[in-house]
Amino acid sequence: MTIVPEGCLDPEGCVDMVGHRVSGWAWLPAEPGRRLRVEVLFGNPPMLVEALADQHRPDLESAGKGDGQHGFAVPLPDSLAGREPVVDVRLTDFPGVRLRGTPRRAILTLGLVTLRAIRTMDGDLRRLRGFLAGMVRLNGGCVDTAVPSVADLHAWLTGRDTGRNGEDDCWTDRCWLVAERGGRMVGHCRIGPGWPAPPGSGALALGIELHPDIRGFGLGRQLMLAAHRWAAGRCARLELAVLPHNAHALALYRALGYVDLGPAALPETGEIHHRMAVALPAPHGSVWHTGRSVILVN
Ligand SMILES: CC(C)(COP(=O)(O)OP(=O)(O)OC[C@H]1O[C@@H](n2cnc3c(N)ncnc32)[C@H](O)[C@@H]1OP(=O)(O)O)[C@@H](O)C(=O)NCCC(=O)NCCS
């Protein structure tokens, strides 16, 4: 009798990319030689395209996913190219299972994006929390434990988390920038006191994340540059922490002049990150105020 460890009966998989093509992987740890059937659903009413997850991917093999022959790729149907359809991916033989990382939207050009700072009124904090919750769900995490409440977001933004009694229009050491496209929040960048910037060192910490639908279009760079403009004159340098295997983020940070400061363990989990920093010039003209917006078109 073969004893299958608990959890191995469930298929694993993920959608990696949605754009001109939809690609990802799926496999069943209990039957590592089996090639799973995948259903890609485009738009509403859905247009169904079937595929077999049988393409070899060296990254899957080195991650221990069987022989690595579990990748799939399906082109976006020509008729849907300009329509930015929602894309869902399911497994034909496992009804009800939706691959991690879905639903997504097939975006081929970035278009108009606005960058601005979050305000503590007008439902802004609820929208920010909604965006953060959506990101956690896409990554398969738990919203209740991983996403701060609206009250916590408000306390952080107004400095009340540190016991200070900050006013909305006089934040000097923190700012939460968001990117919006077609009325939807698609990215955020938080600058303020916190790990890995040592307290009292003149540095502020930066954290950035974009919705996967709009990664790779140059928006991350623009959001970082907006953060640098906000921070210039407010702190001597920005610090961040990045996982060593996050090649995309590392390339972006190095291109923007960040230098390695060595390893740093995430306080909650001990996970080792690269700590990086960039020195900021004094501001040219006036510093970037939280009330300002920047419009980007790609
Ligand atoms: C990291 C992140 C913010 C970058 O934003 P982005 O809009 O995708 O990046 P950009 O399109 O601006 O690309 C910036 C640079 O990244 C690098 N890059 C872009 N695509 C890449 C890829 N597929 N692989 C490796 N590097 C890549 C290049 O250096 C690029 O510079 P270039 O345009 O001069 O070639 C975004 O991908 C993201 O949110 N990732 C997930 C969350 C995350 O990792 N956050 C950082 C945690 S520390």
Ligand as a Chemical Component Dictionary entry (heavy atoms), coordinates in Angstrom:
data_LIG
# 
_chem_comp.id                   LIG 
_chem_comp.type                 NON-POLYMER 
_chem_comp.pdbx_formal_charge   0 
_chem_comp.three_letter_code    LIG 
# 
loop_
_chem_comp_atom.comp_id 
_chem_comp_atom.atom_id 
_chem_comp_atom.alt_atom_id 
_chem_comp_atom.type_symbol 
_chem_comp_atom.charge 
_chem_comp_atom.model_Cartn_x 
_chem_comp_atom.model_Cartn_y 
_chem_comp_atom.model_Cartn_z 
_chem_comp_atom.pdbx_ordinal 
LIG C1  C1  C 0 9.253  44.784 -8.227  1  
LIG C2  C2  C 0 8.178  45.602 -8.938  2  
LIG C3  C3  C 0 7.703  46.730 -8.029  3  
LIG C4  C4  C 0 8.807  46.217 -10.210 4  
LIG O1  O1  O 0 7.844  46.974 -10.906 5  
LIG P1  P1  P 0 7.660  46.801 -12.498 6  
LIG O2  O2  O 0 6.748  47.855 -12.986 7  
LIG O3  O3  O 0 7.293  45.392 -12.769 8  
LIG O4  O4  O 0 9.150  47.052 -12.986 9  
LIG P2  P2  P 0 9.548  47.916 -14.245 10 
LIG O5  O5  O 0 8.728  47.528 -15.418 11 
LIG O6  O6  O 0 9.530  49.361 -13.828 12 
LIG O7  O7  O 0 11.025 47.407 -14.517 13 
LIG C5  C5  C 0 12.062 47.990 -13.847 14 
LIG C6  C6  C 0 13.317 47.192 -14.037 15 
LIG O8  O8  O 0 13.122 45.875 -13.532 16 
LIG C7  C7  C 0 13.896 44.969 -14.309 17 
LIG N1  N1  N 0 12.992 44.006 -14.918 18 
LIG C8  C8  C 0 11.815 44.232 -15.580 19 
LIG N2  N2  N 0 11.245 43.062 -15.936 20 
LIG C9  C9  C 0 12.070 42.090 -15.494 21 
LIG C10 C10 C 0 12.030 40.672 -15.531 22 
LIG N3  N3  N 0 11.006 40.003 -16.084 23 
LIG N4  N4  N 0 13.059 39.979 -14.975 24 
LIG C11 C11 C 0 14.103 40.629 -14.376 25 
LIG N5  N5  N 0 14.171 41.986 -14.309 26 
LIG C12 C12 C 0 13.179 42.689 -14.867 27 
LIG C13 C13 C 0 14.643 45.757 -15.287 28 
LIG O9  O9  O 0 15.862 46.171 -14.700 29 
LIG C14 C14 C 0 13.768 46.970 -15.467 30 
LIG O10 O10 O 0 14.510 48.031 -15.921 31 
LIG P3  P3  P 0 14.516 48.363 -17.509 32 
LIG O11 O11 O 0 13.103 48.766 -17.841 33 
LIG O12 O12 O 0 15.499 49.486 -17.635 34 
LIG O13 O13 O 0 14.927 47.112 -18.221 35 
LIG C15 C15 C 0 6.958  44.725 -9.364  36 
LIG O14 O14 O 0 7.364  43.776 -10.310 37 
LIG C16 C16 C 0 6.261  44.033 -8.198  38 
LIG O15 O15 O 0 5.353  44.585 -7.603  39 
LIG N6  N6  N 0 6.689  42.794 -7.915  40 
LIG C17 C17 C 0 6.068  41.986 -6.860  41 
LIG C18 C18 C 0 6.234  42.572 -5.482  42 
LIG C19 C19 C 0 7.679  42.768 -5.152  43 
LIG O16 O16 O 0 8.532  41.967 -5.497  44 
LIG N7  N7  N 0 7.940  43.889 -4.448  45 
LIG C20 C20 C 0 9.282  44.219 -4.012  46 
LIG C21 C21 C 0 9.566  43.567 -2.721  47 
LIG S1  S1  S 0 11.154 44.068 -2.113  48 
# 
loop_
_chem_comp_bond.comp_id 
_chem_comp_bond.atom_id_1 
_chem_comp_bond.atom_id_2 
_chem_comp_bond.value_order 
_chem_comp_bond.pdbx_ordinal 
LIG C1  C2  SING 1  
LIG C2  C3  SING 2  
LIG C2  C4  SING 3  
LIG C2  C15 SING 4  
LIG C4  O1  SING 5  
LIG O1  P1  SING 6  
LIG P1  O2  DOUB 7  
LIG P1  O3  SING 8  
LIG P1  O4  SING 9  
LIG O4  P2  SING 10 
LIG P2  O5  DOUB 11 
LIG P2  O6  SING 12 
LIG P2  O7  SING 13 
LIG O7  C5  SING 14 
LIG C5  C6  SING 15 
LIG C6  O8  SING 16 
LIG C6  C14 SING 17 
LIG O8  C7  SING 18 
LIG C7  N1  SING 19 
LIG C7  C13 SING 20 
LIG N1  C8  SING 21 
LIG N1  C12 SING 22 
LIG C8  N2  DOUB 23 
LIG N2  C9  SING 24 
LIG C9  C10 SING 25 
LIG C9  C12 DOUB 26 
LIG C10 N3  SING 27 
LIG C10 N4  DOUB 28 
LIG N4  C11 SING 29 
LIG C11 N5  DOUB 30 
LIG N5  C12 SING 31 
LIG C13 O9  SING 32 
LIG C13 C14 SING 33 
LIG C14 O10 SING 34 
LIG O10 P3  SING 35 
LIG P3  O11 DOUB 36 
LIG P3  O12 SING 37 
LIG P3  O13 SING 38 
LIG C15 O14 SING 39 
LIG C15 C16 SING 40 
LIG C16 O15 DOUB 41 
LIG C16 N6  SING 42 
LIG N6  C17 SING 43 
LIG C17 C18 SING 44 
LIG C18 C19 SING 45 
LIG C19 O16 DOUB 46 
LIG C19 N7  SING 47 
LIG N7  C20 SING 48 
LIG C20 C21 SING 49 
LIG C21 S1  SING 50 
# 
